[in-house]
Amino acid sequence: MSQSYQAPALLVGRVLLALMFVMSGFSKISGFSGTQQYMEAFGVPGILLPLVIIAEIGLGLAIIVGFKTRLAALGLAGFTLVAGAIFHNNFADQMQMIMFMKNLSITGAFLVLSAIGAGAWSLDARNGAAAEANAPA
């Protein structure tokens, strides 16, 4: 892949991948009590909601700007996999199966991002971690 294509493609890919998490984190703030009840209905303690919000917004923004991208991507990969296993495990329901598969796909994308790094158009590269931002793990 030419370098002229790789940098913008990785930037757009990072933004598109992380935007859902940032938006979801902010929506959990405005619907805090409803989200807490939803979590508790699945056996997840509602007290964890602030950590979920911090993870979604913080790690999502880190990926968008390309800061500690490999670690942020690994964090959201784990988060997405666990969320899918907890909230979308009714495989008899076709919609829940599709949602689970979506989570698996997103987890895969985060694993790819953690392997290849943020690319040249990132804070990782700008902060002198260009070798880490562009080199395979």
Buried (B, 14 or more C-beta within 10 A) or exposed (E): EEEEEBBEEBBEBBBEBBEEBBEBBBEBEEEBEEBBEBBBEEEBEBEEBEEBBEBBBBBBBBBBBBBBBBEBBBBBBBBBBEBBEEBBEEEEEEEBBEBBEEBBEBBEBBBEBBEBBBBBBBBBBBEEBBEBBBEEE
